């Protein structure tokens, strides 16, 4: 009888081991698949439409964009003084679980001070209201002006940057964290692209990482485009001269149609406001708009929203003209509309910003003259966060309705049109 119980115990241990390796338990969730219906889907204004969530995969939150949002609401200050010291040029990403990771940066504009450069990693799980120190010395050298992205598997990549004290040092290394920045592994000591800072990078839906332009260790501006398909372990030059001029402090977003939109920057003569698009992960580029309408600028922040629109905010025209305006494009950068001339946060250069899974935008940090900020601001422009909302359309038009359903494992989105005559 004793041997029988021992055998059962051994079997239980083996089953548990197998489950650790790959079983799905009732407490684990999958990324939800967004789906919805609307009744009616066409009619004469004013028309009230009842929307019904039909998502699968146990979503815990829903965010709706009805196609007539103004994006002009005032921003909310989450905190005026985050736990991390004020800084500009850090890396920042939004994770699939809705948390935010902030990495490094510079917290004193006296670049000769070694202590002004940071290599700490912080995490917020409440939209930037409070922060937890994940790692005080993350392993990678202290720096600012680096790039960071989140890959489809949920890991963070950090690339390049500048150490600006004593003898200036630039980097072309690649680091990875799979645990929200608690630990870091160097996956490439010399990526192939020259050491640089203030370049732009995006993570594409297929897992490709694209890095574009920047300023190298000789002070030369770049416009080359590099790809990595293995989480930064190796890199390939896909375009040495893509058509857009050499620049730094530009910004880029990855779009729902898997294109890349690149915007603005500085070419050592003037600030820029041109818009370029690539439909093949950076291999070829097309000029979308030579002069987009918003004041030419460097070091703004841009985000892609669930409804497919692009927001561009802040930056600097020249040494005396800091910006805090917010512009929006609903057609991949072809045309732009000023949606908020003064959102409440102070005009600044090199802020950081991310679009969250709940449809909100979080912006923080940056500097203005000799002031470096540690504040955090948030805007929720969505039409509704109810599961099954009702919305009334008051003007004729075709409205693209988007539902983004999310849980702790991530999110998906879907859309359909409502036609009002």
Residue, then its C-alpha position, 0 to 999 in steps of 0.5 A: x500500500x505504501x509503494x502505491x502511494x509513493x507511485x502516485x506521488x511520483x506521478x503527481x510530480x511528473x505531471x506537475x513538471x509537465x504542466x510547468x513546461x507547457x500546460x494551460x491552467x485556469x489562471x492563465x489567460x490568452x490574448x483576447x480576440x476583439x469582435x463586435x456588432x452594431x445595431x443599426x450600422x446605417x441610417x439618418x442623423x441623428x442615429x443612435x447605435x448600440x454596440x455589442x462586444x463579441x470578443x473571445x479570450x476573456x478580455x478584462x477591458x474594452x476601449x472604443x473609438x467611434x470615429x468622431x473623437x476630437x482628441x481635444x480633452x484636457x490632459x490629467x497630471x498623474x504626478x508632478x514628481x515621479x519617483x525617478x529623477x527628472x530626465x530627458x532622452x530616456x527609453x520608454x515602452x508600453x508593455x502588453x500587460x499595460x505597464x510602462x517601463x522607463x530606462x536611463x536618460x540624462x537628469x542634468x543638462x551639465x553633460x560633463x557630470x558623469x552622475x547626470x547619466x542614468x542606467x536605471x530601469x523603472x516600472x509603473x502599473x498605474x499609468x505613471x502615477x507611481x513607479x517601482x525601481x526594477x534595477x538601479x544599475x541595469x548592466x548596460x552603460x549609463x546613456x541617453x538618446x537610445x532606442x527601445x522597443x517591445x518585441x511581439x514576444x513581450x521582451x524589451x530591446x534597448x539599442x545605441x545611445x550616448x554617454x556625454x561626460x568627459x570623453x564622449x562615448x556612443x554605443x551600437x550595442x543591443x540589450x534585451x530584458x524578458x522580465x520587465x527590466x529586472x535583468x538585462x542580457x547583452x545580445x550584440x556588442x557591435x550591431x553593424x550600424x555605426x555608434x549613434x544616438x537620437x535615431x528612430x526605431x520601431x518593432x513591426x508586427x512580424x517581429x522585425x526591428x527597424x532602426x533609422x538614421x541618427x547621429x554617429x560618433x563622428x558627428x555625422x548625420x545618418x539616413x541609413x536603415x537597418x533591420x533585425x529579425x532575431x531580436x537584435x542579435x544580428x542586423x542587416x543594412x536594407x537601405x543606405x540612402x532611402x530618399x529622406x535626408x540625413x537627420x537626428x531627433x526624428x520620430x517614427x511609428x509602426x502602423x496597423x497596415x504594417x507600414x512605417x511612418x517617419x516624421x520631422x527631425x534635424x538636418x544640421x541646418x533646420x528643423x524638419x516637418x516632412x513625412x515618409x512612409x515605408x511598406x516593406x520594413x524600411x527597404x524602400x520609402x515614399x514621400x507622403x508630405x513635404x511640409x506637413x502643416x505642423x511647425x518643423x521640429x526636432x525631438x517630438x514624441x509620436x504615438x499610433x492610436x488604436x483607431x489608426x491615427x497618429x499623434x505628434x506632440x512637443x519638441x523644439x523648433x530652435x533654442x528659443x521655441x519649445x512646443x507642447x502642441x498636439x497634431x493628429x493625422x487620420x491618413x498615415x501622415x498625408x494631412x494633419x489637424x491641430x487638435x490641442x494648442x495647449x494641452x496643459x503640460x509645459x512645452x518641452x523637448x525630448x519628452x517620452x510618450x506611449x499609447x496604452x492598451x486602454x487607449x490612453x496616452x501617457x507623456x512624461x519627462x523632457x526639458x525646457x531650457x535648464x529645467x528637466x521634468x519628472x512629471x507624468x501626464x495622461x489623456x484618454x481620448x476614447x469614445x467609451x471604455x464600456x463593454x457594450x456602449x451606445x453612441x449617437x452620431x449627429x452628422x452625416x459621414x462614414x465613421x470607422x469604429x474601432x474596438x480594442x479588447x485587452x487583458x494582462x496578456x495583451x490586446x487585439x483590435x478590430x473595426x467596421x464602418x458606420x454610415x450616416x446619411 
